[in-house]
Amino acid sequence: QEREQRRIAETLAEIAMALNSSLNIEEIIEQILEKLVVLIPYKTASVFLQRNGTARVFRHRGYSELGLESWLENMEIDVEASKFLILKRLYDKKLPILIPDTEQDPEWTPLNKTSWIRCYLGVPIVQKGSLLGFINLNHDQSHAFNDAHIEIMTALANQVSTALESAELYRQQKIQLNFLESMRRIDHAITGNMDLTVTLNVIMTEMTDRLNMDAVNVLVYDPAAYHINMVARQGFRLQYPQHLDSSHPEGMLAEIIRQRTPIVIPDLETSDINCRRQGQFLKEGFQAYYGIPLMAKGKIVGVLELFQRGLIDLTADWQRY
C-alpha cells in the first residue's frame, strides 16, 4: 500500500512538472494521458473541450489501436442537449461520474463502435464555475475504476483547468503584443511614406497575416459619382476591373453602404445576397466574406473587403483587430 501511494505521488509530481514547464497545452495533455495510464490502467482516454456548447475531442489515447481515431475526431457533441445522458449530466452537474458496469446503468448510451466499454469514468474540467470540457476513461472490464481513481482524476482535471487558463493568458498576451507591433508598423507606414499604394500594401499585409485571411480589397466610394474605385487589392488570382459601377448599389457593397455596418457572409455560395461579383469570387475559391465600411467624419468613404477560402473564426480578438 505504501509503495502504491509513493508511485502515485511520484507520477502526480511528474505531471505537475509537465504542467509547469510548458505553455503548449497540446503537449501537456499528451503527457498527462501518457502518464495517467500508469496511475489508472485504461483502455482508451480522451479529453474533450467545449466551446459555445459544442464539445470536440482535443487529445486522445488508445483509439488509434481500435481503428476509431477518425470516428472520434469527427465527433461533435451538443453538451446542452446531448443524446449521451452521461455527458449531459457532466455538463449540468459538473461532478465526476463513475459507471462500474455500463450494462447495468440505464443512463449509459450504447453505440456499436463502443459496445466493448464495460466501465466508464468521466471528470469535468471546470474553471470559475464554467465547464471547459471533460476527461473520459474507458475500460473493457467492469469495475475497473473506483472511488480512489475519481480522486486522482479530479486532481488532474483541476491541474488541466489551471494549465488551460495559463495557456489562454499567454495566448492573449501574445495576441496583444502582435497587435501592438502590427499597429506600430502600420503607423510607421502612414507617417513615414507619402505613397498611398505602399501604405495600403503594408496595411493589407498586416491584415492577411494577423487575421489569417486569403485576400483583401480596398475600395473608395464616391457618392456624387455613384461609383466605387478599387484602389488596392492583395491575394487575388484573377483580374478584375478597377472601376465598379455603383449607380445602383447591389449586393454586399450596397448593404454595407446603406447600413454603414460590417457584413459577414460565412458561405458565399449559399448566400441570399446576390451580386455581379459573386461568380468571380466563387471562381477564386472564396467561401467567406467580411465587409467593413470605411468612415471619415461620419461619412462612408470606402469599403474594406476580406476574403477567406475557408471558414472565418470571428473571435473577439479577430473583430477587435
N, C-alpha and C positions, 0 to 999 in steps of 0.2 A: 504494500500500500504506500509506504514512504517513497519507494523507488518510483512508483507511478506518479505520485504528486510532484516529485522532483522533475520527472520527464515533462510533465505538463507545464510546470513553471518555466523550464528552460525553453520549451517551444514557444510559449507565450512571449518570453523575453526576446526571442529571435524575431517574432512577428512585430513586436513593438519597435525593435531596432529597424526593421524594414520600413515601418511606417514613418519613423523619424528621420530616415536617411534619404528620402526621395519625395518629390512632389509629383512624380509620374504615377497617376492613380491606376493606370492600366498595369504597370509593373508591380505596384503594391498589391493589387487584388490577385494577380497571378501568383505572387509569393505566398499570400495568405492561403489560397486554395491548395497550393502545393504542400505547405506545412500543416494545413488543417487535417489532412488525411492521416497524419501521424497521431494527432490527438483524438480524432474521431474517424475511424475507418468508414469510408462511404463508397458507394458505387459511382454516383455522379454528384456533382455540386455545381451550382450556378448562382451568379449574382445578377439580379435584375435591378435596374434603376428606372424610376418613373419620372415622366415629365408631362405636365398637362393632362394627367390622368391615364397616360398610356405607358405601360411598362415594357421594356425590351431588355433582352439579355445583354449584359455588359461583358462578363467573362464567365467561362465555364470550364469544367474539367470532367473527363470520363465519357462525354457524349460522343466524341470522335470515334472511340473504340466500338461504340454500338451503332455507328453509322447514322447518328441522329444530329450531327453538328449543324447541317444545313437547315433541318427542320426547326431546331431550337433558335437559330439565329434569325430566321424569318418570322418568328412568332411575335405578335403584338397583343398585349393584354390590356383591356379596358378595366383598370383596377376598381373603378367605382361601380361597374355593373358586370363584373366578370362571371362567366359561366362556371369558373372554378371557385366554388364556395370557400375553399380553404384560403385562397389568395384574397378574396373579398373580405374574409374575416381578418386577415393580416392587415389589410388596408383600414378597415373600420376600427378594430380594437387596438392595433399597434402593439400586440403582445405575441410572444413566441407560441408556436403551435407544434405539438408533438402528436403524431399518429402512430402508435406502436404497431398496429396491423391495419393496413388500408382496406383489406377485405371485410373488416368488421366495422368500418366507420361510414356512416350514411352520408357524410358531407364530402367524402373523397370522390373526385370526378375521374372515372376510369377512361383511359384513352388506349387505343390499340398499340401505339408506339411506346407507351409507358406501362403496359399491363404487368411488366415484371416488377414494378415497385411494390414492395410489401411494407416498408417503413419510411416515414417522412418526418423531417424536422425543418420547420421554417421559422426564421427570425427576422423581424422588421429592422430596417436601418432608419432610425428616427433622428431628426435634427430640429430642435426648438419646436417640438410638437407636430412637425410635418413629416410625412413618410417620404423618404428619399428612394427607398427600394426595399429589397428583401434578399436574404440568403437562403437558398434551398439545398438541403441534403437529402439524398435518396439512397435506399439500400434494397437489395433483393431478398433480404431475410427480415422477417417480422421481429419486432422488439430489439432491433439493432441499436437504437438510440434510447437514451434515458434522461432523467432529470439532470444528472451531472453534465451531460452534453449540452443541455439548454443553458446552463450557467456559462459554460465555455463559449458557446455561440453568442450569447447576449453580450459578453465582454468583447468579443471580436467585432460584433456589429457596432458597438459603441466606438471602437477604435476606427472602424471603417468610416463611420459618420464624421469623426474628427479629421480623418485623412481627406475626405471629400470636401469638408469645409476649408481646410488649409489649401487644397488644390484650387478651389474656387477663388479664394482670396488672392492667390498667386496669379491665377488667370486674369482676374480683374485688374490687378496692379500692372500686369504685362500689357493688357489692352490699353490702360490709361497712359502708360509710357509710350506705347506705339502711337497712340492718338496725339499726344503732345509733340512727338517727333515729326509726325506727319503734318501737323499744323505748322510747325516751325519751317518745314521745307516749303509748304505752300505759301506761307507768309514771306519767306525769302524770295520765292519766285515772283510774287506780286510786287514787292517793294524794290527788288533789285533788277527788274527786267521790264523794259518798255514794250517788248514784243508780246502781243496778246496770244499768239499761237504757241509760243514757248510756255507761257504761264498756264494756258489751258492744258497743254500736254502734261505738265507737272501735276496739275490737279487731277486729270483723268487717270494718270498712272497711279497716283496715291489711292484713288477710289477703287480701281480694279484690284489693286494689291490688298488693301485693307478690308474691303467688303467682299472679296472673292467673287468679283463679277467678271463676265467674259467680254463685255463691250459697253462703251459709254458714248452717248450722243449729246452734244451741246447745241441747242437751237436758240436763236434770238427771235423774239416775236415783235412785230411792228403792227400794232392795231390799226394805225392810219392806212397803211398799205395793204392790210389784210393778208399778210404772208409771213411765213416763218423761214428764216435762213439757217441752214446748218453751218455753224462756224467751226466746229471741231468734232472729231469722232475718233474712236480707238477700238480695235478688236473686231472690226467688221471684215468679212471675207469678200463680200460682193460690193459693187459700186452702186451708189445712189445719187440722184440729182441733188445739187446743193440747195436749190430753191424748191420749197414745198408750198404749193398754192393753198392758201387758207382763207379764201374769200368766204367759204362756207366751212368753218372748222368741223372736222369729223374725227371720229374715233377717240383714241386715248388723249390726243392733244386737245381736242375740243373739250373733253371733260375736265382736263387739268386747267385750261384757260378759263373755263366758265366757273369752276368751283374754287379754283386757287388753292387746292389741297392736293397732296400726293395721291397717286392711284397705284394700287398693286394688282397685278394680274398674274396669279400663280401659274396659269396654263393658257398660253395664247391660242392654242388650237381649239380649245373648248369655250373660249371667252365669248360672251354675247356682245362685246364691244367690237364692232367691225370697222375696219378702215382699209384704205387702199394699200397701206404699207404692210398689212398683216401677212399677206402671202410672201412678201420679201423676207420678213422676219422669220417665218417658218422655214424658208429655204436656207436661212442662216443656221437653222437648228436651235433657235432660241425657244425656250419654254416659258420662262418667267420674265415679267416686265415690272419695272418700278419707275414711275414718272414723278418728278418733283418740280413744282413751279419755282421759277427764279424771280424773287420780288425785290423791288427797289422803290423806296418812298411810297409804299402802299400800292404800287402798280406792278403788274406782271410784265417782265421784260424778256422772259425766255423760259425754256423748259430743259431740265436735265433728265435724260433717259438712261436707265441702267438695264442691261440685259444679261440673262443667265441661261446657259444651255442645260440647266438642271433646275432644281428647286431652290428658292430663296429661303434662307432661315432667318426670319425677321426677328432677331433678338433685340432686346432693349439697347444693347451696345451698338448693334448694327444701325438701328434707326437714329440713335443719338449722333453717330458719326455723320 
